[in-house]
């Protein structure tokens, strides 16, 4: 990836949408919801305090995370769709 987010910003690759329910019903494209989980593709250094020191991020590249439904800004890099968001938009890390 040719982009490095600044400060507490992250670039997240959204997970693929489910195409089948647990009961085996195939979901058409028009009814699919965008997943609210993804993988961190790139991360900034951390939040800068007033004294100039940096608080490191809790998440790192490769972490699978949960985020809010309307979190982040959709961007396209090299034909791939990503979300750029702040660390505060992340609700949790999937272990």
C-alpha positions in Angstrom: 0.0 0.0 0.0 1.3 3.4 -1.0 -0.3 5.4 1.8 0.6 6.0 5.4 -2.2 7.4 7.6 -1.3 10.3 10.0 -1.7 10.3 13.7 -4.6 8.1 15.0 -6.1 7.4 11.6 -6.5 3.8 10.2 -7.1 2.3 6.9 -9.5 -0.7 7.1 -10.3 -3.3 4.5 -14.0 -4.2 5.0 -14.8 -7.9 5.2 -16.8 -9.5 2.4 -20.6 -9.5 2.8 -22.3 -12.7 3.6 -23.9 -14.3 0.6 -25.8 -17.0 2.5 -27.8 -17.1 5.7 -27.2 -19.8 8.3 -30.3 -21.5 7.0 -28.9 -21.7 3.5 -30.9 -18.8 1.9 -28.9 -16.9 -0.7 -29.0 -13.1 -0.1 -29.4 -11.0 -3.3 -27.0 -8.1 -3.8 -29.7 -5.5 -3.3 -30.5 -6.8 0.2 -26.9 -7.2 1.5 -25.8 -4.9 4.3 -22.2 -3.7 4.4 -20.3 -5.7 7.1 -19.2 -3.8 10.2 -16.0 -5.6 10.6 -12.7 -5.6 8.8 -8.9 -5.9 8.9 -6.5 -3.0 9.6 -4.5 -2.5 6.4 -2.4 0.5 7.6 -2.2 2.6 10.8 -0.7 5.9 11.9 1.8 6.4 14.7 -0.7 7.5 17.4 -2.4 10.5 19.0 -0.1 13.5 19.7 -0.4 15.1 23.2 -0.1 18.8 23.8 3.5 18.4 25.1 4.4 16.7 21.7 4.7 13.1 23.0 2.8 10.4 21.1 0.3 7.9 22.6 0.6 4.7 20.6 -2.5 3.1 19.0 -4.2 0.1 20.6 -4.7 -1.6 17.3 -2.0 -2.7 14.8 -1.9 -3.8 11.1 -3.5 -7.2 10.7 -6.0 -6.9 13.6 -9.6 -7.8 12.8 -11.9 -5.1 14.2 -15.5 -4.1 14.7 -16.6 -0.6 13.9 -19.8 1.5 13.7 -22.3 1.3 10.8 -21.5 4.8 9.6 -17.8 4.9 10.7 -15.1 6.2 8.4 -14.8 7.6 4.9 -14.8 5.3 1.9 -11.7 5.6 -0.2 -10.3 3.8 -3.2 -6.6 2.8 -3.4 -5.3 0.9 -6.5 -8.9 -0.2 -7.4 -9.6 -1.6 -3.9 -12.2 -0.1 -1.6 -11.1 0.8 2.0 -12.4 2.8 4.9 -10.3 5.6 6.6 -11.3 6.2 10.2 -10.0 7.3 13.5 -9.1 4.9 16.2 -12.0 6.1 18.3 -14.4 4.7 15.7 -13.2 1.1 16.5 -15.5 -0.6 19.0 -13.3 -3.7 19.5 -10.7 -6.2 18.3 -11.9 -9.7 17.2 -9.7 -12.4 18.7 
